[in-house]
Amino acid sequence: MVSGSISAGELARKLVHVGVAGFAFLLRELSWPQAAACAAFAFLFNWQVLPRIGGRTMWRGDDHRRGYPKGILLYPLSVLGLILVFREELWAVAAIWAVLGFGDGFASIVGQAWGGPRLPWNPNKGWAGFVAFVVFGSLGATFLIGWTLHLPPELWGTRIVTGIAIPLALLLALVESLPTTLDDNLTVPLCGALLLPLLAEAEAARITGAPDFFARLSQGLGVNVLVAFAAWRARSIDVAGALSAIAIGTLITVSLSLRAFAVMMAFFVVGSAVTKMGYRIKAARGIAQEKGGARGWRNAWANGGVPALLAVAAGAAPPGLRETLTVAYAASVATAAADTCSSETGKAYGRRTFLITTLRPVPPGTEGAVSLEGTLGGLAGGALVALVGAACGLYGWPAAAVAAVAGLLGSLAESVLGTVAEERGWMDNDLLNATNTAIGGLLAAWAWSLLR
């Protein structure tokens, strides 16, 4: 247990943060140019006027050293970005703004004042704040969606509450709680803009109402328990990692069938093999995977969390979007495979290792480093995983090619991002891995939508 406290300046900052979200109620009557002008004015006000009328009391230590309040300026800029992206659907702006304003604001107030048990993935955040984010974010999103769309309360119903508001608040609470130094006034709206369109198209009944739902559920649990137990016995995964793998694999199987799970299984087999490959060499260099190569729950969710989310989104999506999201799912897994294969191959057999951003030679295992051997290994690993999906009939061979290429590009993007992220302390390696699977999935979805 951790006792909590919140300073007067931080409390004032968060109360303003929550209060400003009240302006989202104006989206019901404003056109998007008017809304954009208001957001631009709010940015100018926060930048030039607020510090002169006592706003500096809400600045944090880093703000004073920097000379400007980064979060206070990012807030209106993020709202402006949302308005420009969803200019024809301002209800979406209202939903994300509600989660950002009410969810994030009350999470900080409750979390810092209440204290309590810490989150297992981020000891700097607590369960009290996480729950407050979900509760206040979903309540605010529900009300503002219905308000902006001019819907009477009796029509808000489960479609808005359980189909959009609660999942959006829950997913963005997870984003806000991740161990990153990136400002949540940027990460929460950005991820919200990516997730909300998927939630708006999703219907859980497409998964739970399918005739073979219970067959898929039993298959998913049965197969994944056996696979996880075998992996644990082979010391490829620890107990927490095995339980996480069961959850991830079952979600994928229930949403997209065992054919989709075969893609994830291919990644696990290939990833485990290359991790063990040349292990003595990597251990001698001090860059081998810890615990003898056994993967834990953090690694399982870092590589499987985004694919599981995309699989659920694909299963709940209408037919046209389902195909695109299925390719994105395969590409996210191919990205994880390409990243693991390139990293492990490069560590063991890379003769010339250099930073992808500067081409400067660096020792094997350096964050952001690549080698010819590692890149070829990554290409082979990603392609193999993508081809398994085509061989199983999950999608066609052209889709496999798109997934393979996106997987390689996603892994290379991680090398670029990793160099910058390490220097600036933005995120740890697990969060980098999750980010690169998302990049690979996004690239594949974009490419497939163009080619269809």
ABEGO torsion letter per residue (X at the ends): XBBBBBBAAAAAAAAAAAAAAAAAAAAAABBAAAAAAAAAAAAAAAAAAAAAAGAAAABBAAAAAAGBBAAAAAAAAAAAAAAAAAAABAAAAAAAAAAAAAAAAAAAAAAAAAEEBBBAABAABBAAAAAAAAAAAAAAAAAAAAAAAGBBAAAAEAAAAAAAAAAAAAAAAAAAABBBABBAAAAAAAAAAAAAAAAAABBAAAAAABAAAAAAAAAAAAAAAAAAAAAAAAGABBAAAAAAAAAAAAAAAAAAEAAAAAAAAAAAAAAAAAAABGAAAAAAAGABBBGGGBBBAAAAAAAAAAAAAAAAAAAABBAAAAAAAAAAAAAAAAAAAAAAAAAAAAAAABABBBBAAAGBBBBBGBBGBBBAAAAAAAAAAAAAAAAAAAAAGABBAAAAAAAAAAAAAAAAAAAAAAAAAAAAGABBAAAAAAAAAAAAAAAAAAAAAAAX
